């Protein structure tokens, strides 16, 4: 195993993430402008799509990272049966869930039960389909609904905070099932579906539109919250959550709900484009 991958095991994941959480919310202009400028130049961030187009116009680095886009910057596929991409980024993997196992990378997989931290919740997706979208530092970092859905529950699963960049994903077994994550269970027209917000090193903070900041605090045990009595209905393409910094979004569909299109690893994707078809 390469030294850079071995280092992933040794680093104090949560401590580093707490430090980054603090640093990215400082409003001192020289500091926040320096950080924003570094990312804009290094990753060639396109701010012409954002509501705030000048790097110096953001209150702090996290405001830049979670920036809103202009209303016309993204649109939903017009087909009524389209499953929509939940995030900007690149396809990590996508396809069929076979015998309850999800492909992570070539030679690497993990089970739905491990990802959802529940054998019972995993049952509906044993022979379903999935898509995993990786968000790089240059991407828009808000997640949107792939389908219309009513929020049923959320599950906060404690774990590590390995990097979700391509190299660690290819090398670290069961990475997405080991990292801290927020699992969002929805009920759609054709059955349940799941959107998983996976935390990562330095980028482990997650907020939702229905409850605000969910991570941190970091979990010590699996924590489930029931939202059914709140009747929280989100339309397809509506914003549902955001990464305060970035990471990975995973969508699971049961067989009765639909299936994913043929999507290639490293394929660029945008919020709202079709990635699958409802049944």
C-alpha positions in Angstrom: 0.0 0.0 0.0 1.3 3.5 -0.9 2.6 5.7 1.9 -0.1 8.3 1.1 -2.8 5.7 1.7 -1.2 4.4 4.8 -1.1 8.0 6.1 -4.9 8.1 5.8 -5.1 5.5 8.6 -2.8 7.3 10.9 -4.1 10.9 10.7 -6.4 12.2 13.4 -9.4 12.6 11.1 -11.9 14.3 13.4 -9.3 16.7 14.9 -8.2 17.9 11.5 -11.8 18.3 10.4 -12.6 20.3 13.5 -9.7 22.6 12.8 -10.8 23.1 9.2 -14.4 23.7 10.3 -13.1 26.6 12.5 -10.7 28.0 10.0 -13.2 28.1 7.1 -15.6 30.3 9.1 -13.1 33.1 9.9 -14.2 36.4 8.4 -10.9 38.2 8.6 -10.6 39.4 5.0 -6.9 38.6 4.3 -7.4 35.1 5.5 -10.7 34.2 3.8 -9.7 35.9 0.6 -6.4 34.0 0.5 -8.2 30.7 1.0 -10.8 31.4 -1.6 -8.3 32.7 -4.1 -6.2 29.5 -3.7 -9.1 27.2 -4.5 -10.4 29.4 -7.4 -7.0 29.4 -9.1 -5.9 25.9 -8.3 -9.2 24.2 -9.3 -10.3 26.8 -11.9 -13.7 27.4 -10.2 -16.3 29.0 -12.5 -17.9 31.7 -10.4 -19.9 33.1 -13.3 -22.6 30.6 -12.4 -22.8 31.8 -8.8 -25.0 34.5 -7.3 -21.8 36.1 -5.9 -19.3 36.3 -8.7 -16.3 37.9 -7.0 -14.1 35.8 -4.7 -13.8 38.7 -2.2 -17.6 39.0 -2.0 -18.1 35.9 0.3 -18.3 36.4 4.1 -15.9 33.5 4.7 -14.5 30.5 3.0 -17.4 28.2 3.8 -19.9 30.7 2.3 -17.8 30.4 -0.9 -17.8 26.6 -0.8 -21.6 26.4 -0.2 -22.3 29.2 -2.7 -25.7 29.4 -4.3 -26.0 29.4 -8.1 -28.0 31.7 -10.3 -31.5 30.3 -10.9 -30.8 29.5 -14.5 -27.5 27.8 -13.9 -29.0 24.3 -13.5 -32.3 22.9 -14.7 -34.1 19.6 -14.3 -34.4 17.1 -17.1 -37.9 17.7 -18.5 -38.9 14.0 -18.8 -41.4 13.1 -16.0 -39.7 9.7 -15.5 -36.1 10.9 -15.2 -34.1 10.3 -12.0 -32.1 13.4 -11.5 -28.4 13.7 -10.6 -28.2 14.9 -7.0 -24.9 16.8 -7.2 -22.3 18.3 -9.5 -19.2 16.2 -9.8 -18.0 13.0 -11.4 -19.5 9.5 -11.4 -17.5 7.4 -9.0 -19.5 4.2 -9.8 -23.1 3.5 -10.8 -25.1 0.5 -11.8 -26.9 -2.6 -10.4 -26.7 -3.7 -6.8 -26.0 -7.4 -7.0 -26.9 -9.7 -4.1 -26.8 -6.7 -1.8 -23.3 -5.5 -2.8 -22.3 -2.1 -4.2 -19.2 -1.5 -6.3 -16.8 1.0 -4.8 -14.0 0.7 -7.3 -12.4 -2.0 -9.4 -11.8 -4.9 -7.0 -13.6 -3.1 -4.1 -17.2 -3.4 -2.9 -19.3 -3.2 0.3 -22.8 -4.3 1.3 -25.9 -2.1 1.4 -26.4 -3.2 5.0 -22.9 -1.8 5.9 -23.7 1.5 4.2 -27.1 1.9 5.8 -26.0 0.4 9.2 -29.1 -1.8 9.1 -29.9 -5.2 7.8 -33.6 -4.3 7.8 -33.2 -1.1 5.8 -31.0 -2.8 3.3 -33.6 -5.4 2.3 -35.5 -3.2 -0.1 -32.3 -2.5 -2.1 -30.8 -6.0 -2.4 -31.3 -6.1 -6.2 -31.7 -2.4 -6.8 -29.4 0.2 -8.3 -27.1 2.9 -7.1 -25.0 5.9 -8.2 -22.1 7.4 -6.4 -21.1 11.0 -7.2 -17.8 12.5 -6.1 -17.7 16.3 -5.5 -14.3 17.9 -6.0 -13.3 21.3 -4.5 -14.3 23.0 -7.7 -17.8 21.8 -7.7 -21.2 23.3 -6.5 -21.6 21.7 -3.1 -25.4 21.5 -2.6 -27.3 18.2 -3.0 -30.7 18.2 -4.7 -33.5 15.6 -4.8 -33.3 12.9 -7.4 -37.0 12.2 -7.1 -40.1 13.6 -5.3 -40.1 12.3 -1.8 -41.4 12.5 1.7 -38.7 12.3 4.4 -39.1 9.2 6.6 -36.0 9.2 8.8 -32.4 10.1 9.0 -29.6 8.0 10.4 -26.3 9.5 11.5 -23.6 6.8 11.5 -20.3 7.4 13.2 -17.1 6.5 11.5 -13.8 7.5 10.1 -13.2 10.4 7.7 -11.0 9.0 5.0 -10.5 11.1 1.9 -13.0 10.2 -0.8 -10.7 11.2 -3.7 -10.2 8.6 -6.4 -7.0 7.1 -5.0 -8.2 6.3 -1.5 -11.5 5.1 -2.9 -9.6 2.6 -5.1 -7.4 1.4 -2.2 -9.2 1.5 1.1 -11.7 -1.4 1.6 -15.3 -0.5 2.3 -14.5 3.2 2.5 -18.0 4.6 2.1 -19.3 2.2 4.7 -16.6 3.2 7.1 -16.8 7.0 6.9 -19.1 9.2 9.0 -22.4 9.8 7.1 -25.9 11.0 7.2 -28.4 8.6 5.6 -31.7 10.2 4.4 -34.6 7.8 3.9 -37.5 9.0 1.6 -40.7 7.5 0.4 -41.4 8.2 -3.3 -44.2 7.5 -5.6 -42.8 4.1 -6.6 -41.4 3.1 -3.2 -38.5 4.1 -0.9 -35.2 5.6 -1.9 -32.1 6.7 0.0 -29.7 9.6 -0.3 -26.5 9.2 1.6 -24.3 12.2 2.4 -20.8 10.8 3.1 -18.3 12.8 5.1 -14.6 12.9 4.4 -11.3 14.1 5.8 -11.4 17.9 6.3 -14.9 18.1 4.6 -17.1 16.3 7.1 -19.8 18.9 7.9 -23.3 18.3 6.6 -26.4 20.5 6.8 -30.0 19.7 5.6 -32.8 22.0 4.6 -35.2 20.5 7.2 -32.9 20.6 10.3 -29.8 22.7 9.6 -26.4 21.5 10.8 -26.4 17.7 11.3 -22.6 17.0 11.3 -20.8 18.1 13.5 -21.3 17.1 16.2 -19.7 13.8 15.4 -21.7 10.7 16.4 -20.6 8.2 19.1 -23.3 5.7 18.1 -25.8 5.2 15.3 -28.6 7.7 15.8 -31.9 7.5 14.0 -34.5 10.3 13.9 -38.0 9.7 12.7 -39.4 12.6 10.6 -42.7 11.0 9.4 -44.9 13.1 11.7 -43.5 16.3 10.2 -44.7 15.6 6.6 -41.6 17.0 5.0 -42.2 16.7 1.3 -39.4 17.7 -1.1 -39.9 18.0 -4.9 -37.6 16.5 -7.4 -34.7 18.9 -8.1 -35.3 20.8 -4.8 -32.2 21.5 -2.6 -32.1 19.0 0.2 -28.7 19.3 1.8 -25.2 20.7 1.5 -21.6 19.8 2.3 -19.8 22.5 4.3 -16.8 21.6 2.2 -17.4 18.6 -0.1 -17.5 14.8 -0.4 -19.7 12.2 -1.9 -23.4 11.6 -2.5 -24.8 8.1 -2.9 -28.4 7.4 -4.2 -30.0 3.9 -3.8 -33.2 2.8 -5.6 -35.1 -0.4 -5.1 -36.0 -2.5 -8.2 -39.6 -1.3 -8.2 -38.7 2.4 -8.2 -36.4 2.5 -11.2 -32.9 1.9 -12.5 -29.8 3.9 -13.3 -28.6 4.7 -16.8 -25.3 3.3 -18.1 -22.9 5.9 -16.4 -19.2 5.6 -16.7 -16.7 6.2 -13.9 -15.2 9.7 -14.1 -18.1 10.9 -16.2 -18.8 14.6 -15.4 -22.4 15.2 -14.2 -24.4 18.2 -13.1 -27.4 18.7 -10.8 -30.6 18.0 -12.6 -29.4 16.0 -15.5 -30.9 12.6 -16.0 -29.0 9.7 -14.5 -31.8 7.1 -14.5 -35.4 6.2 -15.2 -38.3 5.7 -12.9 -40.5 2.7 -13.5 
